Amino acid sequence: MLVELKRDERFRDLRLPCRSRLVAFFKAQCPECVAPRQSHPKRSEHACPASAVHEIWQLDSQENISLLNGEIATICSVRDPFGAAMLASWAFSVKQGKSYRKLTWMEVRQVLRQAFSEWQTLPDSVWTDNEHALAGNAADPFPSRLTLWLAGLGIRHVFIRPHCPTDQPHIERNHRTLDNLAIDDSGRTDLATLQQALDRERQVYNHLFPCQASDCAGRPPLEAHPALLRPRRPYRPEWEWQLFHMPQVYDFLARIGSFERKINAVGQVHLGGTRSSVGKRHAGKPVRVHFDAEHIQWVVSLKVAEGLEIIGDVMARFPPKGLDFHSLTGLNYPTPSSEAIPIQLTLPGLVP
């Protein structure tokens, strides 16, 4: 409220009340507008270890937000915990019958791209929870498409412990702040109105809000951390086809190690949502599959003994399905006549 009063031209020459006086006024006149005081949660032992802005970004979603026109929204937000900045908040319509659906990994990719573009930088890592769209199948260690897209951009995808939102207290507090600032009746008319409210309040927060998070000490995030406006690893949307490298995806898959599988009744092996034929004669056999980054192939080997790391002869090799530039980025390579764009790359840790 005090920030809004300072922005209002009608009160420019007037002496404004302090925060404590405003709290006392609202408690007396409309106590329902004053949020109950809450104690700060105990600091997690797994707290974010960032030592500079754009080292770590945290991403999370607020689900099942009912809008006044009957729609249901999910807000996906990104925050820089070191700089205490709200980097992105994007609302999606997710109503499905009488309930709502989860965000897809492509929608999450869209939010991250929005943040990359607005701040003109790539972070070193992105932290998320273990939702299916983010982490893939919980019963299968095969990486998600989101993880592989980030790997192609040289960004490490870090997962917090399952069912431990306190591992990301900064983005959880971000949700509460947006609840207080933007998600009221005036901001919940429809999806467009909600997005306008999110954009407006995010700008107010970053530029004007007296923030107590991180080491802001009552200063707005951009005043306390002007380095937020200096790209750590420069990014523009038109550069992504040059910044994304498939060899980094292949190296990432090779470093993971092998995946345990069992050949199905028709001789196929399931891997990353795709099926590849190994031969019906091998139906029912337990195998291990690893990625050969040099030859860009999956290699299927017979698992000699259950529970042991003993690998038998190579049974089959096949190229990766659904693991190409277009499938992971949604982009097409420019035509050969496209003019290359020079890019200045900054190594992490060297930005002043």
Residue pairs with C-beta under 8 A, 6 or more apart in sequence:
1 22
2 16
2 17
2 19
2 22
3 204
3 208
3 209
3 210
4 204
5 11
5 16
6 16
6 208
7 204
7 208
17 25
23 34
26 33
26 34
27 34
35 180
41 166
41 169
42 166
43 169
44 164
44 166
44 167
44 169
46 160
46 161
46 164
46 167
47 167
47 169
48 56
48 58
48 81
48 82
48 127
48 168
48 170
49 56
50 56
50 80
50 81
50 82
51 82
52 82
52 227
52 232
52 349
52 351
53 80
53 82
53 83
53 85
53 225
53 227
53 228
53 232
54 80
54 83
54 119
54 121
54 122
54 123
54 124
54 227
54 228
54 231
54 232
54 233
55 82
55 123
55 124
55 125
55 232
55 348
56 80
56 81
56 82
56 123
56 124
56 125
56 126
56 127
56 158
57 78
57 79
57 80
57 87
57 115
57 123
57 125
57 126
57 127
58 78
58 79
58 80
58 81
58 126
58 127
58 128
58 168
58 170
58 171
59 76
59 77
59 78
59 108
59 111
59 112
59 126
59 127
59 128
59 134
59 171
60 76
60 77
60 128
60 129
60 165
60 168
60 171
60 172
60 174
60 175
61 74
61 75
61 76
61 77
61 103
61 131
62 74
62 75
62 77
62 175
62 178
62 179
63 74
63 94
63 100
63 102
64 72
64 74
64 100
65 72
65 73
65 74
65 75
65 91
65 183
65 188
65 194
66 72
66 188
67 73
67 188
67 189
67 190
67 191
67 194
68 185
68 188
68 189
68 190
69 189
69 190
70 95
71 93
71 95
71 190
71 191
72 93
72 94
72 95
72 99
72 100
73 91
73 92
73 93
73 94
73 191
73 194
74 91
74 92
74 94
74 100
74 102
74 103
75 89
75 90
75 91
75 92
75 175
75 178
75 183
75 194
75 198
76 88
76 89
76 90
76 92
76 103
76 107
76 108
76 111
77 86
77 88
77 89
77 90
77 111
77 171
77 174
77 175
77 178
78 86
78 87
78 88
78 89
78 111
78 112
78 115
78 171
79 85
79 86
79 87
79 170
79 171
79 174
80 87
80 123
80 228
81 170
81 171
81 214
82 214
82 225
83 214
83 221
83 224
83 225
83 227
83 228
84 170
84 211
84 213
84 214
84 216
84 221
84 224
84 225
85 206
85 221
85 222
85 225
85 228
86 174
86 177
86 178
86 202
86 205
86 206
86 221
87 115
87 118
87 119
88 111
88 112
88 114
88 115
88 118
88 202
89 178
89 198
89 199
89 202
90 110
90 111
90 114
90 195
90 198
91 191
91 194
91 195
91 198
92 103
92 107
92 191
93 191
94 100
94 101
94 102
94 103
102 131
102 132
102 133
103 131
103 133
104 133
105 133
105 134
105 144
105 145
105 146
106 330
107 133
108 133
108 134
108 146
109 146
109 149
109 330
112 126
113 237
113 240
116 122
116 235
116 237
117 235
117 236
117 237
119 228
119 229
119 231
120 231
120 234
120 235
120 236
121 231
121 232
121 233
121 234
121 235
122 153
122 154
122 155
122 232
122 233
122 234
122 235
122 243
123 155
123 232
123 233
124 155
124 156
124 232
124 233
124 348
125 155
125 156
125 157
125 158
126 150
126 155
126 156
126 157
126 158
127 158
127 159
127 160
127 168
128 134
128 135
128 157
128 158
128 159
128 160
129 135
129 159
129 160
129 162
129 165
129 168
130 138
130 159
130 160
130 162
132 138
133 144
133 146
134 144
134 146
134 159
135 144
135 147
135 159
136 142
136 143
136 144
136 145
136 147
140 259
141 256
141 259
142 259
142 271
142 272
143 151
143 157
143 252
143 253
143 256
143 272
145 327
145 328
146 157
147 157
148 249
148 252
148 253
148 323
148 328
149 244
149 328
149 329
150 156
150 157
151 157
151 248
151 249
151 252
152 244
152 245
152 246
152 248
152 249
152 328
152 329
153 240
153 243
153 244
153 248
154 233
154 243
154 245
154 248
160 167
160 168
161 167
165 172
166 172
170 213
173 213
177 205
178 198
178 201
178 202
181 197
181 201
181 204
181 205
182 194
182 197
182 198
182 200
182 201
183 194
183 197
186 193
186 197
187 193
187 194
187 196
187 197
187 198
188 194
205 211
205 220
205 221
206 220
206 221
206 222
206 228
207 220
207 222
208 220
209 220
209 221
210 218
210 219
210 220
211 218
211 219
211 220
211 221
211 224
212 218
213 221
214 221
214 224
214 225
215 224
216 223
216 224
216 225
217 224
221 228
222 228
222 229
227 351
227 352
230 351
230 352
231 346
231 351
232 346
232 348
232 351
233 345
233 346
233 348
234 343
234 344
234 345
234 346
235 243
238 341
239 341
239 343
240 329
240 331
241 325
241 329
241 331
241 333
241 334
242 340
242 341
242 343
243 343
244 325
244 328
244 329
244 331
246 324
246 325
247 293
249 323
249 328
250 291
250 293
250 296
251 293
253 291
253 293
253 320
253 323
254 290
254 291
254 292
254 293
256 291
257 290
258 288
258 289
258 290
258 301
258 311
259 271
259 288
259 289
259 290
260 286
260 287
260 288
260 303
261 269
261 270
261 271
261 286
261 287
261 288
261 289
261 300
262 284
262 285
262 286
262 287
263 269
263 278
263 282
263 283
263 284
263 285
263 287
264 270
264 275
264 283
265 283
265 284
266 277
266 280
266 283
267 277
267 278
267 279
267 280
267 281
267 282
267 283
268 275
268 276
268 277
268 278
269 275
269 276
269 278
269 287
269 289
269 300
271 289
271 298
272 320
272 321
272 322
272 323
273 322
274 321
274 322
276 298
276 316
276 318
276 321
277 318
278 287
278 300
278 315
278 316
279 315
279 316
282 315
285 302
285 303
285 315
286 302
286 303
286 306
287 300
287 301
287 302
287 303
287 315
288 300
288 301
288 303
288 311
289 298
289 299
289 300
289 301
290 298
290 299
290 301
291 297
291 298
291 299
291 320
292 298
292 299
292 317
295 317
296 319
296 320
297 317
297 318
297 319
297 320
298 317
298 318
298 319
298 320
299 314
299 316
299 317
300 314
300 315
300 316
300 317
300 318
301 311
301 312
301 313
301 314
301 315
302 311
302 312
302 313
302 315
303 310
303 311
303 312
304 310
304 311
304 312
325 331
325 333
326 332
